Amino acid sequence: MSIVTVRVDRELKKRMDRLRHVNWSEVIRRALAERIALEESLSSLRTIDVRRLGEAIRDQDRLRSKTTGKWSGAEEIRKWRDLRR
């Protein structure tokens, strides 16, 4: 096994010392493994499909051109928020 050093502040260390029955190395190993699994699963979601992004940009531009000067998103949001009161 490799060694990894983790720094904690004094107060946290005091609290850890009060819980001597806890295997802190195991807690940290599990936390690291869980975080790595999470990051690896999210990395596939972060991959950008450039083709789909281009299509979305073109759609957005097309829709914006139809509403320029005629409709304001901010005004529409304000209208609906005011109606809730």
C-alpha positions as CSV (number, residue, x, y, z in Angstrom):
1,M,0.0,0.0,0.0
2,S,1.0,3.6,-0.6
3,I,1.0,6.3,2.1
4,V,-1.0,9.4,1.8
5,T,-0.8,12.2,4.4
6,V,-3.9,14.1,5.3
7,R,-3.8,17.3,7.4
8,V,-6.6,18.2,9.7
9,D,-6.9,21.1,12.1
10,R,-6.3,20.6,15.9
11,E,-9.9,20.6,16.9
12,L,-10.8,17.9,14.4
13,K,-7.9,15.8,15.5
14,K,-9.0,16.2,19.1
15,R,-12.5,15.0,18.2
16,M,-11.0,12.1,16.2
17,D,-8.9,11.1,19.3
18,R,-12.0,10.9,21.4
19,L,-13.3,8.3,19.0
20,R,-10.4,5.9,19.2
21,H,-12.5,2.9,18.2
22,V,-12.9,4.3,14.7
23,N,-10.3,3.1,12.1
24,W,-9.7,6.6,10.6
25,S,-7.5,5.1,7.8
26,E,-10.3,2.9,6.7
27,V,-12.8,5.8,6.9
28,I,-10.5,7.9,4.7
29,R,-9.9,5.0,2.2
30,R,-13.6,4.5,1.8
31,A,-14.3,8.2,1.4
32,L,-11.6,8.4,-1.3
33,A,-12.9,5.4,-3.1
34,E,-16.5,6.7,-3.1
35,R,-15.4,10.2,-4.3
36,I,-13.3,8.6,-7.1
37,A,-16.3,6.5,-8.2
38,L,-18.5,9.6,-8.2
39,E,-16.0,11.6,-10.2
40,E,-15.6,8.8,-12.7
41,S,-19.3,8.4,-13.2
42,L,-19.7,12.2,-13.6
43,S,-16.9,12.4,-16.1
44,S,-19.0,10.6,-18.7
45,L,-21.7,13.2,-18.1
46,R,-19.2,16.1,-18.6
47,T,-18.2,14.9,-22.0
48,I,-19.5,17.5,-24.5
49,D,-21.0,16.2,-27.8
50,V,-19.8,19.0,-30.0
51,R,-22.3,18.2,-32.8
52,R,-25.3,18.3,-30.4
53,L,-23.9,21.5,-28.9
54,G,-23.7,23.1,-32.3
55,E,-27.3,22.1,-33.0
56,A,-28.4,23.6,-29.7
57,I,-26.7,26.9,-30.5
58,R,-28.2,27.1,-33.9
59,D,-31.7,26.3,-32.5
60,Q,-31.2,28.9,-29.8
61,D,-30.1,31.5,-32.4
62,R,-33.1,30.6,-34.6
63,L,-35.6,31.0,-31.8
64,R,-34.0,34.2,-30.6
65,S,-34.2,35.8,-34.0
66,K,-38.0,35.1,-34.1
67,T,-38.5,37.0,-30.8
68,T,-36.1,39.8,-31.0
69,G,-37.8,43.0,-30.0
70,K,-41.2,41.3,-29.6
71,W,-40.7,39.3,-26.4
72,S,-38.7,39.7,-23.2
73,G,-37.9,36.7,-21.1
74,A,-37.2,39.0,-18.1
75,E,-40.6,40.6,-18.5
76,E,-42.4,37.3,-18.9
77,I,-40.8,36.0,-15.7
78,R,-41.7,39.1,-13.8
79,K,-45.3,38.8,-15.1
80,W,-45.7,35.2,-13.8
81,R,-44.0,36.0,-10.5
82,D,-46.4,39.0,-10.0
83,L,-49.4,36.7,-10.8
84,R,-48.4,34.4,-7.9
85,R,-48.8,37.1,-5.3
